[in-house]
Amino acid sequence: MTLCRVLGPVIATVKHEAFRGLKLLVVQPVDETGNAAGDSFIAVDRMSGAGEGDTVLVLREGTGIRQLFGVAPTGKLPIRSCVVGVVDQVSSQGASP
């Protein structure tokens, strides 16, 4: 899982069939304080309804995403990043440095 901030939507009139009907978002990895922590990338948002400025959890692992989309473990799916939750609050209390 990667903590990210939504930068905005991606609008594409022509896209791979696997992305048809799915919302695409540009997301920026952030640390627990909200500071940028890596390069931005595109993630699919199937159901969270996240929008610009929201903090989200993004799954970036092929097997987990195939499970979410109901694709067999040996099946092919060109989706590598999927928003799996909208974050209400991040607390780093008790976290070690």
N, C-alpha and C positions, 0 to 999 in steps of 0.2 A: 504494500500500500504506500502511496505517496500523497502527502498533504500538498494541495495546490490551491491557487487562486484562479478563478475564471477571468480571463482577459476579454473574452467576447466570443460571438458565434462565428462559424465558418459557413458561408453560403456557397453551395456548389450545385449548379444545374445539371451537370453530368458527373456521375460518380459510379464506383463499382457497385454491383447489385447488392452486395452484403451491407452497404451503407444506406440503401434506399429506405426512406422513411425514418431514419435515425437523425437525431440532433447532434451536430458536431460542434465542439467547443475548443478554443485555444486556451490551454491552461499553463500556469507558471508554477513550478514546484516552489514551495516556501518552507521555511523552518518554523518551529513552534512559536516564534515571535512575529511571524508574518513577513519576514524578509525573504527576498528572492534567493533560491537555493538551487539553481540549475537552469538549463535551457528550457524554453517553452516547447510544448508539443500539442498535438491534436488528440482529443479523447472523445469517445462516443458517450452520449448521455441518453440512456434508454428510458429513464423514468424519474430522475430526481427533480427535474424542472429548474436546475441551477441556472443562474444568470450572471451577467458581468458583475465582478466584485465579490461573488460568493466564494467561501472557502469550501473545498470539496475533498473527498477521499477518492483517489484514482487507483484502480487495480491495473498493474502493468505486467501481467504474467499470462502467457498464452493459454496454459492449461486451465487456469481459473476462469478466464474469459470464455473459453469454449464451453465450460460447464454452465456459466451464466446464460449463454445463448443456446444451450441444449445440443451442442455439436459433439459427436463422438470423439473420444480422446485421440483417435488417429485421424480425425477429420481435419479439413483445412478451413481456416477462417482468417481473413486479412485484417482483423481488428486486434490491435495490440494494447489499447488503453481504453478503459471504460470507467466512467464516474459511477461509484457505487454508494455514495452518500454525501449529504450536505452537512457540514460541520457547524454546530451551534456555538461551541466554545472549545478552546484548547487550553489546558492547564498543565503547566510543567512543574507543579509542586511535587517535591520528593524525587524529581529526576536527578540523576547524578550527572556531573559535568562531563 
